[in-house]
Amino acid sequence: MGSILASPQYVNRSVVHGHTQPRKSELRSMKRSFYCIHVKRTLDLFGAFLALLFLWPCILLLYCLLRLSIGPPVFFRQMRPGFLGKPFGIYKFRSMREGRDIDGHLLPDELRITRMGRIIRAWSLDELPELFNVLKGEMSFVGPRPLMNQYLERYTPEQARRHEAMPGITGWAQIHGRNSLTWDEKFLLDVWYVDHQSFMLDLRILAVTAWKVLRREGISQEGYIAASEFMGSKPASQSNQTILFDFARKRVRDETTGRRHRNTVGTWI
């Protein structure tokens, strides 16, 4: 801890009884670091083991149903950027057929998704295999969702900070609108989570996620199976950035006063 306190970002301090004291914001940052490095991984490992122990009959049933309705392979594996952008293979249940046009290009998602695929997506059951990613240390239960590799070069430097946290099965953006949000709103919420990670926040996100899944909220963007492709953020004026930031702030609960704000779907959290 001495080396952390001696780093340049901790130069501006208050002095109490002749001793240099870290600011409250610095103490919160150190607590978050300890939680993320030493505590969160242990909880993820324990939680994933318990979840697989109790959910394996459901996973096995889904495997059989998908094999009969879609055929092999049942599992879908795709490379995604993880912590600090390091690529890893994410596991999901396959919900679409490999339909292609005469030129060999994949057909639109709307033409490839199956009836069974719509059902498992509606209840987020296609995400269950990601528990194996959590066991392997590639994902966490809570964190920014791992997106497509091609998005890495489209992020602004601030948006790229979402990779400073382990990617998660659910996250702060997922409980505040999920795919009903714009990409800019999602990334603002992701970066907010990176700066405010804590055990109580993660516990809250998991609890609200269960409620959102039961209500099947924010599953898809209008006109899409999930969401439109992120093509990069358009250059915004300072006033537009301020409006967007204020808009995102209204979606989150005031951690100090306990005031509540409406999210995009009009429910209170």
C-alpha positions in Angstrom: 0.0 0.0 0.0 3.0 2.3 0.6 3.9 2.3 -3.1 0.3 3.2 -4.0 0.2 6.1 -1.6 3.5 7.3 -3.0 2.3 7.5 -6.6 1.8 10.9 -8.3 -2.0 10.8 -8.2 -1.9 10.9 -4.4 0.3 14.0 -4.1 -2.6 16.3 -3.2 -3.6 15.3 0.3 -4.8 16.7 3.5 -2.5 16.8 6.5 -3.8 15.7 9.9 -1.6 16.0 13.0 1.5 16.3 10.8 0.7 13.1 8.8 -0.3 12.9 5.2 -3.8 11.5 4.8 -5.4 10.1 1.6 -8.6 11.7 0.5 -11.9 9.8 0.8 -12.0 9.3 -2.9 -8.6 7.7 -2.8 -9.7 5.4 0.0 -12.7 4.3 -2.0 -10.5 3.7 -5.0 -8.2 1.5 -2.9 -11.1 -0.4 -1.5 -12.5 -1.0 -5.0 -9.1 -2.3 -6.1 -8.9 -4.7 -3.2 -12.4 -6.0 -3.9 -11.8 -6.4 -7.6 -8.4 -8.1 -7.3 -8.8 -10.3 -4.2 -12.5 -10.7 -3.4 -14.5 -10.6 -6.6 -12.7 -13.5 -8.3 -13.3 -15.7 -5.2 -17.0 -14.9 -5.2 -17.3 -15.5 -8.9 -15.6 -18.9 -8.7 -17.8 -19.9 -5.8 -20.9 -18.6 -7.4 -20.3 -20.2 -10.8 -19.6 -23.6 -9.1 -22.9 -23.4 -7.1 -24.9 -22.1 -10.2 -23.7 -25.0 -12.3 -24.3 -27.5 -9.5 -28.0 -26.4 -9.3 -28.6 -25.5 -12.9 -27.0 -28.5 -14.7 -30.5 -30.2 -15.2 -31.7 -27.0 -16.9 -28.6 -26.8 -19.0 -28.8 -30.5 -20.0 -32.5 -30.1 -20.9 -31.8 -27.0 -23.1 -28.9 -28.9 -24.7 -31.3 -31.7 -25.7 -34.0 -29.4 -26.9 -31.7 -27.3 -29.0 -30.0 -30.4 -30.5 -33.4 -31.6 -31.6 -34.7 -28.3 -32.9 -31.6 -26.7 -34.4 -29.1 -29.6 -34.6 -25.4 -29.6 -33.8 -23.4 -27.7 -32.8 -25.5 -26.7 -29.8 -23.0 -24.3 -28.3 -21.9 -21.1 -30.0 -18.3 -19.9 -29.4 -17.1 -16.5 -30.5 -14.0 -14.5 -29.8 -14.7 -11.3 -27.7 -12.4 -8.8 -26.1 -12.1 -9.3 -22.3 -10.2 -7.6 -19.5 -7.9 -4.9 -21.0 -9.0 -6.1 -24.4 -7.5 -9.5 -24.2 -9.5 -11.8 -26.5 -11.3 -14.9 -25.2 -13.9 -17.4 -26.5 -17.3 -16.7 -25.1 -19.8 -19.6 -24.8 -23.5 -19.4 -25.5 -26.4 -21.6 -26.6 -26.9 -21.4 -30.3 -30.2 -19.7 -31.2 -29.8 -19.3 -35.0 -29.3 -21.6 -38.0 -26.3 -21.2 -40.3 -28.4 -19.9 -43.2 -26.4 -18.3 -46.1 -27.3 -16.6 -49.4 -26.0 -17.7 -52.8 -22.8 -15.6 -52.3 -22.0 -17.4 -49.0 -22.9 -14.5 -46.7 -25.0 -15.1 -43.6 -28.6 -14.2 -43.9 -30.1 -11.5 -41.6 -30.6 -12.6 -38.0 -34.4 -12.3 -38.4 -34.3 -15.1 -41.1 -31.9 -17.4 -39.2 -33.3 -17.3 -35.6 -35.5 -20.3 -34.7 -38.6 -20.5 -32.6 -36.6 -22.2 -29.8 -34.0 -19.5 -30.2 -36.5 -16.7 -29.6 -37.7 -18.4 -26.4 -34.2 -18.9 -24.9 -33.3 -15.3 -25.8 -36.5 -13.9 -24.3 -35.5 -15.5 -20.9 -31.7 -15.0 -21.4 -31.2 -18.7 -21.2 -28.7 -18.5 -24.1 -26.3 -16.9 -21.6 -26.1 -19.9 -19.2 -22.9 -21.4 -20.8 -21.1 -18.2 -19.9 -20.9 -19.7 -16.4 -18.0 -21.8 -17.8 -16.3 -18.5 -18.8 -16.7 -17.3 -15.2 -15.1 -20.6 -14.0 -12.2 -20.1 -16.3 -11.6 -16.6 -15.1 -12.4 -15.0 -18.4 -15.6 -13.3 -17.2 -17.3 -12.2 -14.0 -21.0 -12.3 -13.0 -21.1 -8.5 -13.1 -19.3 -6.2 -15.5 -19.6 -4.5 -18.9 -20.9 -7.0 -21.5 -18.2 -8.4 -23.9 -18.9 -7.0 -27.3 -17.5 -7.7 -30.8 -13.8 -7.5 -31.5 -14.3 -5.1 -34.4 -15.7 -2.5 -32.0 -12.3 -2.0 -30.3 -11.0 0.3 -33.0 -14.3 2.3 -33.0 -14.3 3.3 -29.3 -13.3 6.7 -28.1 -10.6 6.6 -25.4 -13.2 7.1 -22.7 -15.5 4.3 -24.1 -12.5 2.0 -24.2 -12.2 2.3 -20.4 -15.0 -0.2 -20.2 -12.3 -2.9 -20.6 -10.7 -1.9 -17.4 -13.1 -4.2 -15.6 -13.7 -7.9 -16.2 -16.6 -8.5 -18.6 -19.8 -9.7 -17.0 -22.8 -11.8 -17.7 -24.9 -8.9 -16.5 -23.9 -5.3 -15.8 -24.9 -1.7 -14.8 -26.1 -1.0 -18.4 -28.1 -4.2 -18.5 -30.3 -3.2 -15.5 -30.8 0.3 -16.9 -32.3 -0.5 -20.3 -30.1 -3.2 -21.9 -30.7 -3.2 -25.6 -33.2 -0.4 -25.5 -30.3 2.0 -24.7 -28.2 3.7 -27.4 -24.6 2.7 -27.6 -23.4 6.0 -26.1 -25.7 5.5 -23.1 -24.5 1.9 -22.6 -20.8 3.0 -22.7 -21.4 5.8 -20.2 -23.0 3.4 -17.8 -20.2 0.8 -18.3 -17.5 3.4 -17.5 -19.5 4.5 -14.5 -19.5 1.0 -13.2 -15.7 0.7 -13.8 -15.2 3.6 -11.5 -17.7 2.5 -8.8 -17.3 -1.3 -8.5 -18.1 -2.6 -5.1 -19.6 -5.7 -3.4 -22.9 -3.9 -2.6 -23.2 -2.6 -6.1 -22.6 -6.0 -7.6 -25.1 -7.5 -5.3 -27.7 -4.9 -6.2 -27.1 -5.5 -10.0 -27.6 -9.3 -9.6 -30.8 -8.8 -7.7 -32.2 -6.3 -10.2 -31.1 -8.5 -13.1 -33.2 -11.4 -11.8 -36.2 -9.1 -11.7 -35.5 -7.7 -15.2 -35.2 -11.3 -16.7 -38.5 -12.3 -15.2 -40.1 -9.2 -16.7 -38.2 -9.7 -20.0 -37.3 -6.1 -20.3 -34.9 -4.5 -22.8 -34.3 -7.8 -24.6 -34.0 -6.2 -28.1 -33.7 -2.9 -29.8 -36.7 -2.1 -32.0 -36.3 -3.6 -35.4 -33.5 -6.0 -34.3 -33.1 -9.4 -32.7 -30.7 -7.9 -30.2 -29.2 -4.5 -31.1 -27.8 -2.7 -34.2 -24.1 -2.8 -34.9 -22.0 -0.2 -33.2 -20.3 1.9 -36.0 -18.6 4.4 -33.7 -19.8 7.5 -31.9 -20.4 10.6 -34.0 -18.3 13.7 -32.9 -20.4 15.6 -30.4 -20.3 19.1 -29.2 -19.6 19.8 -25.5 -23.2 20.7 -25.0 -24.4 17.5 -26.5 -21.9 15.5 -24.4 -23.2 17.3 -21.3 -26.8 16.5 -22.1 -26.0 12.8 -22.7 -24.0 12.6 -19.5 -26.9 14.2 -17.5 -29.3 11.8 -19.2 -27.3 8.8 -18.1 -27.0 10.2 -14.6 -30.8 10.3 -14.3 -30.8 6.5 -14.9 -28.8 5.6 -11.9 -29.7 5.7 -8.2 -28.2 8.4 -6.1 -25.9 6.3 -3.8 -25.8 9.0 -1.2 -29.3 10.2 -0.7 -31.1 7.1 -1.9 -33.2 9.0 -4.3 -34.7 7.0 -7.2 -34.9 7.7 -10.9 -36.9 6.2 -13.7 -35.1 4.0 -16.2 -35.9 3.7 -19.9 -38.8 1.3 -19.4 -40.5 3.3 -16.7 -40.0 1.1 -13.8 -38.4 2.1 -10.4 -35.3 0.4 -9.3 
